[in-house]
Amino acid sequence: MPAPKKYPDELRERATRLAVEARRDPASAVGAIRRIADQLGIHPEALRVWVKQAETDAGDRPGTTSSDSERLAALERENRELRRANQILKSAATFFAAELDRPSR
C-alpha cells in the first residue's frame, strides 16, 4: 500500500506547472524550483521530482513515463500472481502423483 500523500493533488499540479513554466524562461530558470517551493511551502526536492516526472511524461526528458510505470507495475503484479498459482498447481500435482503411486490397502 502506498504511503499517504503529503501534498494535495491540486497543489502538486499547480507547483509543477509554475516550475515548468519558470524553467522555460531563461531569465527565471536559475533557482526556479527552490523559489517556487519556498513560496508554496513545498520541499524543494519533492518539487524537483514532480517537475522531472512532468518533463518525462511530456517527452522533454528521457525516462519512463507515469503510464509506462503503472503498466509495468501491473504486469509485475500479474506475473507474481501467475508464478504463485503455478507453484500451487505444481505442489498439488506432486501431492496427487504421490497419492496415486502409494499402494492401496
Backbone atoms as SQL, in Angstrom:
CREATE TABLE atoms (id INTEGER PRIMARY KEY, chain TEXT, resi INTEGER, resn TEXT, atom TEXT, x REAL, y REAL, z REAL);
INSERT INTO atoms VALUES
  (1, 'A', 1, 'MET', 'N', 0.843, -1.158, 0.000),
  (2, 'A', 1, 'MET', 'CA', 0.000, 0.000, 0.000),
  (3, 'A', 1, 'MET', 'C', 0.898, 1.235, 0.000),
  (4, 'A', 2, 'PRO', 'N', 0.626, 2.191, -0.890),
  (5, 'A', 2, 'PRO', 'CA', 1.473, 3.374, -0.961),
  (6, 'A', 2, 'PRO', 'C', 1.285, 4.272, 0.260),
  (7, 'A', 3, 'ALA', 'N', 2.303, 5.064, 0.533),
  (8, 'A', 3, 'ALA', 'CA', 2.240, 5.998, 1.651),
  (9, 'A', 3, 'ALA', 'C', 1.221, 7.099, 1.344),
  (10, 'A', 4, 'PRO', 'N', 0.614, 7.664, 2.386),
  (11, 'A', 4, 'PRO', 'CA', -0.336, 8.749, 2.142),
  (12, 'A', 4, 'PRO', 'C', 0.391, 9.964, 1.551),
  (13, 'A', 5, 'LYS', 'N', -0.320, 10.709, 0.717),
  (14, 'A', 5, 'LYS', 'CA', 0.274, 11.875, 0.074),
  (15, 'A', 5, 'LYS', 'C', 0.353, 13.034, 1.058),
  (16, 'A', 6, 'LYS', 'N', 1.528, 13.667, 1.083),
  (17, 'A', 6, 'LYS', 'CA', 1.736, 14.788, 1.980),
  (18, 'A', 6, 'LYS', 'C', 1.128, 16.071, 1.427),
  (19, 'A', 7, 'TYR', 'N', 1.125, 16.194, 0.100),
  (20, 'A', 7, 'TYR', 'CA', 0.624, 17.398, -0.554),
  (21, 'A', 7, 'TYR', 'C', -0.600, 17.046, -1.394),
  (22, 'A', 8, 'PRO', 'N', -1.626, 17.907, -1.369),
  (23, 'A', 8, 'PRO', 'CA', -2.813, 17.654, -2.199),
  (24, 'A', 8, 'PRO', 'C', -2.464, 17.693, -3.691),
  (25, 'A', 9, 'ASP', 'N', -3.243, 16.972, -4.476),
  (26, 'A', 9, 'ASP', 'CA', -3.006, 16.900, -5.923),
  (27, 'A', 9, 'ASP', 'C', -3.056, 18.274, -6.586),
  (28, 'A', 10, 'GLU', 'N', -3.986, 19.137, -6.142),
  (29, 'A', 10, 'GLU', 'CA', -4.107, 20.472, -6.737),
  (30, 'A', 10, 'GLU', 'C', -2.827, 21.279, -6.538),
  (31, 'A', 11, 'LEU', 'N', -2.273, 21.218, -5.333),
  (32, 'A', 11, 'LEU', 'CA', -1.032, 21.937, -5.039),
  (33, 'A', 11, 'LEU', 'C', 0.113, 21.371, -5.865),
  (34, 'A', 12, 'ARG', 'N', 0.147, 20.075, -5.964),
  (35, 'A', 12, 'ARG', 'CA', 1.199, 19.409, -6.738),
  (36, 'A', 12, 'ARG', 'C', 1.147, 19.837, -8.215),
  (37, 'A', 13, 'GLU', 'N', -0.039, 19.825, -8.786),
  (38, 'A', 13, 'GLU', 'CA', -0.195, 20.205, -10.198),
  (39, 'A', 13, 'GLU', 'C', 0.138, 21.675, -10.417),
  (40, 'A', 14, 'ARG', 'N', -0.321, 22.535, -9.521),
  (41, 'A', 14, 'ARG', 'CA', -0.045, 23.970, -9.653),
  (42, 'A', 14, 'ARG', 'C', 1.446, 24.252, -9.538),
  (43, 'A', 15, 'ALA', 'N', 2.083, 23.678, -8.533),
  (44, 'A', 15, 'ALA', 'CA', 3.513, 23.901, -8.325),
  (45, 'A', 15, 'ALA', 'C', 4.322, 23.389, -9.510),
  (46, 'A', 16, 'THR', 'N', 3.952, 22.235, -10.016),
  (47, 'A', 16, 'THR', 'CA', 4.655, 21.657, -11.163),
  (48, 'A', 16, 'THR', 'C', 4.504, 22.552, -12.381),
  (49, 'A', 17, 'ARG', 'N', 3.291, 23.004, -12.627),
  (50, 'A', 17, 'ARG', 'CA', 3.050, 23.887, -13.779),
  (51, 'A', 17, 'ARG', 'C', 3.857, 25.179, -13.661),
  (52, 'A', 18, 'LEU', 'N', 3.856, 25.786, -12.466),
  (53, 'A', 18, 'LEU', 'CA', 4.609, 27.023, -12.264),
  (54, 'A', 18, 'LEU', 'C', 6.103, 26.808, -12.471),
  (55, 'A', 19, 'ALA', 'N', 6.628, 25.707, -11.950),
  (56, 'A', 19, 'ALA', 'CA', 8.062, 25.437, -12.067),
  (57, 'A', 19, 'ALA', 'C', 8.461, 25.147, -13.512),
  (58, 'A', 20, 'VAL', 'N', 7.648, 24.386, -14.223),
  (59, 'A', 20, 'VAL', 'CA', 7.958, 24.079, -15.626),
  (60, 'A', 20, 'VAL', 'C', 7.951, 25.360, -16.450),
  (61, 'A', 21, 'GLU', 'N', 6.958, 26.221, -16.221),
  (62, 'A', 21, 'GLU', 'CA', 6.889, 27.486, -16.953),
  (63, 'A', 21, 'GLU', 'C', 8.064, 28.387, -16.610),
  (64, 'A', 22, 'ALA', 'N', 8.436, 28.448, -15.339),
  (65, 'A', 22, 'ALA', 'CA', 9.550, 29.293, -14.915),
  (66, 'A', 22, 'ALA', 'C', 10.870, 28.800, -15.496),
  (67, 'A', 23, 'ARG', 'N', 11.016, 27.496, -15.613),
  (68, 'A', 23, 'ARG', 'CA', 12.268, 26.948, -16.159),
  (69, 'A', 23, 'ARG', 'C', 12.384, 27.186, -17.659),
  (70, 'A', 24, 'ARG', 'N', 11.274, 27.411, -18.339),
  (71, 'A', 24, 'ARG', 'CA', 11.321, 27.679, -19.785),
  (72, 'A', 24, 'ARG', 'C', 11.856, 29.084, -20.072),
  (73, 'A', 25, 'ASP', 'N', 11.618, 30.005, -19.142),
  (74, 'A', 25, 'ASP', 'CA', 12.083, 31.390, -19.303),
  (75, 'A', 25, 'ASP', 'C', 13.531, 31.480, -18.802),
  (76, 'A', 26, 'PRO', 'N', 14.489, 31.776, -19.686),
  (77, 'A', 26, 'PRO', 'CA', 15.898, 31.819, -19.269),
  (78, 'A', 26, 'PRO', 'C', 16.169, 32.811, -18.141),
  (79, 'A', 27, 'ALA', 'N', 15.396, 33.879, -18.064),
  (80, 'A', 27, 'ALA', 'CA', 15.618, 34.885, -17.026),
  (81, 'A', 27, 'ALA', 'C', 15.267, 34.371, -15.631),
  (82, 'A', 28, 'SER', 'N', 14.318, 33.458, -15.543),
  (83, 'A', 28, 'SER', 'CA', 13.885, 32.963, -14.232),
  (84, 'A', 28, 'SER', 'C', 14.211, 31.491, -14.015),
  (85, 'A', 29, 'ALA', 'N', 14.964, 30.880, -14.905),
  (86, 'A', 29, 'ALA', 'CA', 15.228, 29.445, -14.822),
  (87, 'A', 29, 'ALA', 'C', 16.110, 29.076, -13.634),
  (88, 'A', 30, 'VAL', 'N', 17.105, 29.901, -13.356),
  (89, 'A', 30, 'VAL', 'CA', 18.045, 29.590, -12.280),
  (90, 'A', 30, 'VAL', 'C', 17.338, 29.720, -10.929),
  (91, 'A', 31, 'GLY', 'N', 17.321, 28.649, -10.171),
  (92, 'A', 31, 'GLY', 'CA', 16.712, 28.652, -8.844),
  (93, 'A', 31, 'GLY', 'C', 15.198, 28.657, -8.844),
  (94, 'A', 32, 'ALA', 'N', 14.588, 28.358, -9.974),
  (95, 'A', 32, 'ALA', 'CA', 13.127, 28.419, -10.072),
  (96, 'A', 32, 'ALA', 'C', 12.457, 27.423, -9.137),
  (97, 'A', 33, 'ILE', 'N', 12.968, 26.222, -9.089),
  (98, 'A', 33, 'ILE', 'CA', 12.324, 25.187, -8.264),
  (99, 'A', 33, 'ILE', 'C', 12.388, 25.572, -6.788),
  (100, 'A', 34, 'ARG', 'N', 13.558, 25.985, -6.317),
  (101, 'A', 34, 'ARG', 'CA', 13.689, 26.358, -4.902),
  (102, 'A', 34, 'ARG', 'C', 12.802, 27.566, -4.577),
  (103, 'A', 35, 'ARG', 'N', 12.774, 28.542, -5.450),
  (104, 'A', 35, 'ARG', 'CA', 11.988, 29.759, -5.229),
  (105, 'A', 35, 'ARG', 'C', 10.491, 29.417, -5.151),
  (106, 'A', 36, 'ILE', 'N', 10.005, 28.642, -6.094),
  (107, 'A', 36, 'ILE', 'CA', 8.577, 28.285, -6.113),
  (108, 'A', 36, 'ILE', 'C', 8.233, 27.388, -4.933),
  (109, 'A', 37, 'ALA', 'N', 9.117, 26.456, -4.610),
  (110, 'A', 37, 'ALA', 'CA', 8.878, 25.569, -3.468),
  (111, 'A', 37, 'ALA', 'C', 8.772, 26.374, -2.178),
  (112, 'A', 38, 'ASP', 'N', 9.658, 27.351, -2.001),
  (113, 'A', 38, 'ASP', 'CA', 9.602, 28.185, -0.798),
  (114, 'A', 38, 'ASP', 'C', 8.313, 29.004, -0.759),
  (115, 'A', 39, 'GLN', 'N', 7.886, 29.532, -1.891),
  (116, 'A', 39, 'GLN', 'CA', 6.670, 30.338, -1.944),
  (117, 'A', 39, 'GLN', 'C', 5.427, 29.518, -1.601),
  (118, 'A', 40, 'LEU', 'N', 5.416, 28.245, -2.019),
  (119, 'A', 40, 'LEU', 'CA', 4.231, 27.403, -1.809),
  (120, 'A', 40, 'LEU', 'C', 4.331, 26.498, -0.581),
  (121, 'A', 41, 'GLY', 'N', 5.454, 26.538, 0.105),
  (122, 'A', 41, 'GLY', 'CA', 5.614, 25.716, 1.304),
  (123, 'A', 41, 'GLY', 'C', 5.809, 24.243, 1.009),
  (124, 'A', 42, 'ILE', 'N', 6.509, 23.959, -0.080),
  (125, 'A', 42, 'ILE', 'CA', 6.777, 22.582, -0.510),
  (126, 'A', 42, 'ILE', 'C', 8.263, 22.321, -0.363),
  (127, 'A', 43, 'HIS', 'N', 8.607, 21.099, -0.044),
  (128, 'A', 43, 'HIS', 'CA', 10.026, 20.742, -0.001),
  (129, 'A', 43, 'HIS', 'C', 10.585, 20.812, -1.423),
  (130, 'A', 44, 'PRO', 'N', 11.716, 21.497, -1.619),
  (131, 'A', 44, 'PRO', 'CA', 12.264, 21.658, -2.974),
  (132, 'A', 44, 'PRO', 'C', 12.558, 20.340, -3.687),
  (133, 'A', 45, 'GLU', 'N', 12.984, 19.338, -2.949),
  (134, 'A', 45, 'GLU', 'CA', 13.292, 18.051, -3.572),
  (135, 'A', 45, 'GLU', 'C', 12.025, 17.390, -4.105),
  (136, 'A', 46, 'ALA', 'N', 10.916, 17.533, -3.378),
  (137, 'A', 46, 'ALA', 'CA', 9.646, 16.977, -3.850),
  (138, 'A', 46, 'ALA', 'C', 9.241, 17.656, -5.158),
  (139, 'A', 47, 'LEU', 'N', 9.359, 18.966, -5.199),
  (140, 'A', 47, 'LEU', 'CA', 9.002, 19.695, -6.420),
  (141, 'A', 47, 'LEU', 'C', 9.928, 19.315, -7.563),
  (142, 'A', 48, 'ARG', 'N', 11.210, 19.141, -7.286),
  (143, 'A', 48, 'ARG', 'CA', 12.158, 18.751, -8.327),
  (144, 'A', 48, 'ARG', 'C', 11.763, 17.413, -8.941),
  (145, 'A', 49, 'VAL', 'N', 11.365, 16.454, -8.105),
  (146, 'A', 49, 'VAL', 'CA', 10.948, 15.139, -8.597),
  (147, 'A', 49, 'VAL', 'C', 9.675, 15.266, -9.434),
  (148, 'A', 50, 'TRP', 'N', 8.724, 16.085, -8.987),
  (149, 'A', 50, 'TRP', 'CA', 7.482, 16.280, -9.745),
  (150, 'A', 50, 'TRP', 'C', 7.759, 16.882, -11.111),
  (151, 'A', 51, 'VAL', 'N', 8.638, 17.882, -11.137),
  (152, 'A', 51, 'VAL', 'CA', 8.975, 18.548, -12.403),
  (153, 'A', 51, 'VAL', 'C', 9.672, 17.572, -13.332),
  (154, 'A', 52, 'LYS', 'N', 10.594, 16.805, -12.792),
  (155, 'A', 52, 'LYS', 'CA', 11.309, 15.809, -13.610),
  (156, 'A', 52, 'LYS', 'C', 10.324, 14.827, -14.230),
  (157, 'A', 53, 'GLN', 'N', 9.356, 14.333, -13.439),
  (158, 'A', 53, 'GLN', 'CA', 8.374, 13.384, -13.949),
  (159, 'A', 53, 'GLN', 'C', 7.469, 14.046, -14.981),
  (160, 'A', 54, 'ALA', 'N', 7.081, 15.297, -14.752),
  (161, 'A', 54, 'ALA', 'CA', 6.234, 16.018, -15.709),
  (162, 'A', 54, 'ALA', 'C', 6.962, 16.191, -17.037),
  (163, 'A', 55, 'GLU', 'N', 8.239, 16.515, -16.969),
  (164, 'A', 55, 'GLU', 'CA', 9.027, 16.666, -18.197),
  (165, 'A', 55, 'GLU', 'C', 9.193, 15.329, -18.912),
  (166, 'A', 56, 'THR', 'N', 9.348, 14.260, -18.167),
  (167, 'A', 56, 'THR', 'CA', 9.446, 12.917, -18.761),
  (168, 'A', 56, 'THR', 'C', 8.132, 12.545, -19.427),
  (169, 'A', 57, 'ASP', 'N', 7.013, 12.794, -18.739),
  (170, 'A', 57, 'ASP', 'CA', 5.698, 12.476, -19.299),
  (171, 'A', 57, 'ASP', 'C', 5.413, 13.283, -20.564),
  (172, 'A', 58, 'ALA', 'N', 5.926, 14.518, -20.614),
  (173, 'A', 58, 'ALA', 'CA', 5.709, 15.376, -21.786),
  (174, 'A', 58, 'ALA', 'C', 6.643, 15.030, -22.934),
  (175, 'A', 59, 'GLY', 'N', 7.642, 14.187, -22.676),
  (176, 'A', 59, 'GLY', 'CA', 8.584, 13.805, -23.722),
  (177, 'A', 59, 'GLY', 'C', 9.767, 14.747, -23.832),
  (178, 'A', 60, 'ASP', 'N', 9.893, 15.689, -22.887),
  (179, 'A', 60, 'ASP', 'CA', 11.005, 16.640, -22.913),
  (180, 'A', 60, 'ASP', 'C', 12.276, 16.064, -22.303),
  (181, 'A', 61, 'ARG', 'N', 12.162, 14.962, -21.601),
  (182, 'A', 61, 'ARG', 'CA', 13.291, 14.355, -20.900),
  (183, 'A', 61, 'ARG', 'C', 13.185, 12.837, -21.078),
  (184, 'A', 62, 'PRO', 'N', 14.317, 12.168, -21.269),
  (185, 'A', 62, 'PRO', 'CA', 14.246, 10.705, -21.402),
  (186, 'A', 62, 'PRO', 'C', 13.901, 10.054, -20.064),
  (187, 'A', 63, 'GLY', 'N', 13.254, 8.907, -20.141),
  (188, 'A', 63, 'GLY', 'CA', 12.908, 8.177, -18.927),
  (189, 'A', 63, 'GLY', 'C', 11.596, 7.442, -19.088),
  (190, 'A', 64, 'THR', 'N', 11.176, 6.808, -18.009),
  (191, 'A', 64, 'THR', 'CA', 9.942, 6.030, -18.004),
  (192, 'A', 64, 'THR', 'C', 8.776, 6.940, -17.638),
  (193, 'A', 65, 'THR', 'N', 7.776, 6.989, -18.488),
  (194, 'A', 65, 'THR', 'CA', 6.611, 7.828, -18.218),
  (195, 'A', 65, 'THR', 'C', 5.755, 7.215, -17.113),
  (196, 'A', 66, 'SER', 'N', 4.872, 8.029, -16.570),
  (197, 'A', 66, 'SER', 'CA', 3.992, 7.561, -15.490),
  (198, 'A', 66, 'SER', 'C', 3.113, 6.412, -15.958),
  (199, 'A', 67, 'SER', 'N', 2.568, 6.515, -17.165),
  (200, 'A', 67, 'SER', 'CA', 1.689, 5.453, -17.669),
  (201, 'A', 67, 'SER', 'C', 2.471, 4.154, -17.875),
  (202, 'A', 68, 'ASP', 'N', 3.719, 4.270, -18.360),
  (203, 'A', 68, 'ASP', 'CA', 4.547, 3.073, -18.528),
  (204, 'A', 68, 'ASP', 'C', 4.871, 2.441, -17.171),
  (205, 'A', 69, 'SER', 'N', 5.134, 3.281, -16.176),
  (206, 'A', 69, 'SER', 'CA', 5.431, 2.773, -14.833),
  (207, 'A', 69, 'SER', 'C', 4.235, 2.032, -14.247),
  (208, 'A', 70, 'GLU', 'N', 3.043, 2.600, -14.432),
  (209, 'A', 70, 'GLU', 'CA', 1.832, 1.952, -13.926),
  (210, 'A', 70, 'GLU', 'C', 1.598, 0.610, -14.623),
  (211, 'A', 71, 'ARG', 'N', 1.788, 0.597, -15.928),
  (212, 'A', 71, 'ARG', 'CA', 1.596, -0.646, -16.696),
  (213, 'A', 71, 'ARG', 'C', 2.613, -1.697, -16.281),
  (214, 'A', 72, 'LEU', 'N', 3.855, -1.280, -16.101),
  (215, 'A', 72, 'LEU', 'CA', 4.908, -2.204, -15.678),
  (216, 'A', 72, 'LEU', 'C', 4.595, -2.789, -14.294),
  (217, 'A', 73, 'ALA', 'N', 4.132, -1.941, -13.376),
  (218, 'A', 73, 'ALA', 'CA', 3.779, -2.419, -12.035),
  (219, 'A', 73, 'ALA', 'C', 2.633, -3.423, -12.103),
  (220, 'A', 74, 'ALA', 'N', 1.641, -3.158, -12.952),
  (221, 'A', 74, 'ALA', 'CA', 0.511, -4.086, -13.093),
  (222, 'A', 74, 'ALA', 'C', 0.972, -5.422, -13.668),
  (223, 'A', 75, 'LEU', 'N', 1.856, -5.372, -14.661),
  (224, 'A', 75, 'LEU', 'CA', 2.366, -6.610, -15.251),
  (225, 'A', 75, 'LEU', 'C', 3.211, -7.402, -14.250),
  (226, 'A', 76, 'GLU', 'N', 3.986, -6.697, -13.427),
  (227, 'A', 76, 'GLU', 'CA', 4.788, -7.383, -12.409),
  (228, 'A', 76, 'GLU', 'C', 3.890, -8.050, -11.369),
  (229, 'A', 77, 'ARG', 'N', 2.794, -7.365, -10.972),
  (230, 'A', 77, 'ARG', 'CA', 1.837, -7.971, -10.033),
  (231, 'A', 77, 'ARG', 'C', 1.219, -9.224, -10.633),
  (232, 'A', 78, 'GLU', 'N', 0.806, -9.120, -11.901),
  (233, 'A', 78, 'GLU', 'CA', 0.199, -10.264, -12.579),
  (234, 'A', 78, 'GLU', 'C', 1.193, -11.422, -12.673),
  (235, 'A', 79, 'ASN', 'N', 2.444, -11.102, -12.976),
  (236, 'A', 79, 'ASN', 'CA', 3.478, -12.123, -13.081),
  (237, 'A', 79, 'ASN', 'C', 3.658, -12.838, -11.735),
  (238, 'A', 80, 'ARG', 'N', 3.686, -12.073, -10.623),
  (239, 'A', 80, 'ARG', 'CA', 3.814, -12.687, -9.293),
  (240, 'A', 80, 'ARG', 'C', 2.645, -13.612, -9.003),
  (241, 'A', 81, 'GLU', 'N', 1.431, -13.167, -9.339),
  (242, 'A', 81, 'GLU', 'CA', 0.238, -13.988, -9.103),
  (243, 'A', 81, 'GLU', 'C', 0.290, -15.275, -9.919),
  (244, 'A', 82, 'LEU', 'N', 0.719, -15.171, -11.164),
  (245, 'A', 82, 'LEU', 'CA', 0.804, -16.364, -12.019),
  (246, 'A', 82, 'LEU', 'C', 1.879, -17.327, -11.527),
  (247, 'A', 83, 'ARG', 'N', 3.007, -16.798, -11.091),
  (248, 'A', 83, 'ARG', 'CA', 4.058, -17.673, -10.537),
  (249, 'A', 83, 'ARG', 'C', 3.556, -18.397, -9.290),
  (250, 'A', 84, 'ARG', 'N', 2.827, -17.669, -8.442),
  (251, 'A', 84, 'ARG', 'CA', 2.281, -18.275, -7.221),
  (252, 'A', 84, 'ARG', 'C', 1.262, -19.367, -7.585),
  (253, 'A', 85, 'ALA', 'N', 0.400, -19.084, -8.549),
  (254, 'A', 85, 'ALA', 'CA', -0.590, -20.082, -8.967),
  (255, 'A', 85, 'ALA', 'C', 0.095, -21.308, -9.550),
  (256, 'A', 86, 'ASN', 'N', 1.148, -21.103, -10.347),
  (257, 'A', 86, 'ASN', 'CA', 1.892, -22.234, -10.905),
  (258, 'A', 86, 'ASN', 'C', 2.530, -23.067, -9.807),
  (259, 'A', 87, 'GLN', 'N', 3.076, -22.404, -8.779),
  (260, 'A', 87, 'GLN', 'CA', 3.697, -23.140, -7.677),
  (261, 'A', 87, 'GLN', 'C', 2.666, -23.962, -6.930),
  (262, 'A', 88, 'ILE', 'N', 1.484, -23.404, -6.736),
  (263, 'A', 88, 'ILE', 'CA', 0.407, -24.143, -6.063),
  (264, 'A', 88, 'ILE', 'C', 0.007, -25.351, -6.896),
  (265, 'A', 89, 'LEU', 'N', -0.131, -25.173, -8.200),
  (266, 'A', 89, 'LEU', 'CA', -0.506, -26.286, -9.074),
  (267, 'A', 89, 'LEU', 'C', 0.574, -27.361, -9.095),
  (268, 'A', 90, 'LYS', 'N', 1.835, -26.969, -9.099),
  (269, 'A', 90, 'LYS', 'CA', 2.927, -27.954, -9.067),
  (270, 'A', 90, 'LYS', 'C', 2.902, -28.744, -7.770),
  (271, 'A', 91, 'SER', 'N', 2.674, -28.053, -6.660),
  (272, 'A', 91, 'SER', 'CA', 2.604, -28.738, -5.365),
  (273, 'A', 91, 'SER', 'C', 1.436, -29.716, -5.333),
  (274, 'A', 92, 'ALA', 'N', 0.297, -29.291, -5.857),
  (275, 'A', 92, 'ALA', 'CA', -0.879, -30.162, -5.882),
  (276, 'A', 92, 'ALA', 'C', -0.628, -31.369, -6.781),
  (277, 'A', 93, 'ALA', 'N', 0.003, -31.147, -7.924),
  (278, 'A', 93, 'ALA', 'CA', 0.286, -32.255, -8.839),
  (279, 'A', 93, 'ALA', 'C', 1.241, -33.251, -8.189),
  (280, 'A', 94, 'THR', 'N', 2.251, -32.745, -7.481),
  (281, 'A', 94, 'THR', 'CA', 3.197, -33.623, -6.793),
  (282, 'A', 94, 'THR', 'C', 2.483, -34.435, -5.715),
  (283, 'A', 95, 'PHE', 'N', 1.600, -33.781, -4.966),
  (284, 'A', 95, 'PHE', 'CA', 0.875, -34.464, -3.906),
  (285, 'A', 95, 'PHE', 'C', 0.001, -35.583, -4.481),
  (286, 'A', 96, 'PHE', 'N', -0.757, -35.274, -5.522),
  (287, 'A', 96, 'PHE', 'CA', -1.661, -36.278, -6.078),
  (288, 'A', 96, 'PHE', 'C', -0.901, -37.383, -6.804),
  (289, 'A', 97, 'ALA', 'N', 0.241, -37.054, -7.398),
  (290, 'A', 97, 'ALA', 'CA', 1.063, -38.094, -8.030),
  (291, 'A', 97, 'ALA', 'C', 1.575, -39.057, -6.971),
  (292, 'A', 98, 'ALA', 'N', 1.957, -38.530, -5.816),
  (293, 'A', 98, 'ALA', 'CA', 2.425, -39.388, -4.724),
  (294, 'A', 98, 'ALA', 'C', 1.280, -40.253, -4.201),
  (295, 'A', 99, 'GLU', 'N', 0.073, -39.706, -4.154),
  (296, 'A', 99, 'GLU', 'CA', -1.090, -40.472, -3.701),
  (297, 'A', 99, 'GLU', 'C', -1.403, -41.612, -4.661),
  (298, 'A', 100, 'LEU', 'N', -1.241, -41.371, -5.951),
  (299, 'A', 100, 'LEU', 'CA', -1.522, -42.408, -6.931),
  (300, 'A', 100, 'LEU', 'C', -0.467, -43.499, -6.911),
  (301, 'A', 101, 'ASP', 'N', 0.762, -43.134, -6.590),
  (302, 'A', 101, 'ASP', 'CA', 1.852, -44.119, -6.549),
  (303, 'A', 101, 'ASP', 'C', 1.826, -44.966, -5.291),
  (304, 'A', 102, 'ARG', 'N', 1.122, -44.525, -4.248),
  (305, 'A', 102, 'ARG', 'CA', 1.081, -45.244, -2.996),
  (306, 'A', 102, 'ARG', 'C', 0.233, -46.516, -3.160),
  (307, 'A', 103, 'PRO', 'N', 0.712, -47.640, -2.667),
  (308, 'A', 103, 'PRO', 'CA', -0.080, -48.870, -2.800),
  (309, 'A', 103, 'PRO', 'C', -1.382, -48.754, -1.985),
  (310, 'A', 104, 'SER', 'N', -2.458, -49.214, -2.580),
  (311, 'A', 104, 'SER', 'CA', -3.734, -49.144, -1.889),
  (312, 'A', 104, 'SER', 'C', -3.897, -50.352, -0.974),
  (313, 'A', 105, 'ARG', 'N', -4.669, -50.216, 0.080),
  (314, 'A', 105, 'ARG', 'CA', -4.873, -51.308, 1.042),
  (315, 'A', 105, 'ARG', 'C', -6.130, -52.034, 0.801);
